[in-house]
């Protein structure tokens, strides 16, 4: 039997940031982090694009809007202060036709409301900022969008904890009863628990009787490498469909100045469906197939066309052609291999059959559950953790 003041489930960016914020506010607390893998940030936190978003996609009344600008600033400062590589390259959002100009102006309006530094530019100005990007009349320039190596950031956070924080690897959460968690290796008695388990946050929340209306619907994100670093200077994004949480195929400039296109948002068939056989789970497969079939038949949130269009991106040529719409010049022979895939733990409300667009945080008597920690969760992590702790600290302080 182990004992701890605070038990955190999940050593991704959210779990690590919660531990960091707790130690900053309460230096005497004993904190234990459970991680089912053998290292931190094994899943989404280490497999995401590494882009630090500026915060102009989100409605002002959302948690995403409240914390992206602050989180971007905090994480940027953290990288600079600790000599962690960061590429402050900026980003342009381009329109493919006249219809998408409305999207440019809507993103500018949201950005202004959220306090984001943004500029609407014309084609001449775009050519000066990013010569290879093409747009219809207007584009949006975001100077505060950057890129980091997410795995490196997470490892740095984890390696700089005080002795009051311990990370237990290869620990699988099995059950909870009377403020005691049973893992595959021991039982742990806690005073308060934070659930930051990503792909399995809903399952753990359910064991506390929380969030029963939610389930995770996994989507696979794949990037394709481009072998000429000089193709672009900045990120190039399309105008997104703001009715769904995905941003479309875009060009990313990595922290090492490499170029990649992606990601896809292909419906996955089990929660860790990185490859066709990897980590196959029959019960998850049956559960998710049933859910997807229902959504396909009812076409909730336009799932049918979304799924069909995303599945097409398994075709390399189709994938590349989507990216070609954003740039003037592109040599298709310069595309390299597919990069490490990631899984987006997208929350679905089973009562409404709608994707949840914002972060969700729910509290129980002795626990707090972070659900739907999807993009821009990495960007917001420090600011979001501060909010979550402030919302829950009266329960254990």
Number of C-alpha atoms within 10 A of each C-alpha: 10 11 15 19 15 22 27 26 29 30 31 26 31 29 26 27 23 24 26 21 20 22 18 11 13 11 13 11 15 19 25 23 24 23 24 20 16 11 16 23 26 17 21 25 26 22 20 25 25 23 26 29 24 29 31 25 23 21 19 17 10 12 17 27 25 20 24 30 24 21 26 26 18 16 21 23 13 15 16 11 9 10 9 15 16 21 20 18 18 23 25 26 25 30 24 17 11 12 10 20 19 12 21 20 15 16 24 22 16 18 24 16 14 23 16 21 17 19 15 17 17 14 18 12 14 23 14 10 17 22 18 19 28 23 25 15 16 24 28 25 25 24 17 21 22 26 25 23 20 24 20 15 22 22 18 14 16 23 8 10 15 13 8 13 22 17 20 18 16 15 20 18 21 13 14 16 10 8 13 19 19 17 17 12 12 12 17 17 20 22 15 22 26 25 25 29 26 29 26 18 23 25 18 22 25 15 14 19 10 18 21 15 12 22 24 24 23 24 24 23 24 24 24 22 18 22 16 16 14 12 20 20 20 28 26 26 24 24 23 20 12 15 10 15 18 14 17 18 26 22 29 27 29 22 20 13 17 17 24 25 26 25 25 26 25 22 23 22 23 24 22 22 21 21 13 9 9 10 12 16 14 11 10 14 16 13 13 21 16 12 16 20 13 14 17 18 10 13 15 14 16 14 21 16 12 16 16 13 15 20 15 14 21 13 10 12 11 13 21 18 14 16 19 20 19 23 18 11 14 18 11 12 8 10 18 13 11 15 15 14 19 27 28 28 25 21 25 20 16 14 9 12 16 16 22 18 20 21 18 14 16 15 19 15 10 16 23 24 26 22 28 27 27 22 25 23 23 29 29 31 25 26 23 25 24 18 16 19 17 13 13 19 13 8 14 12 7
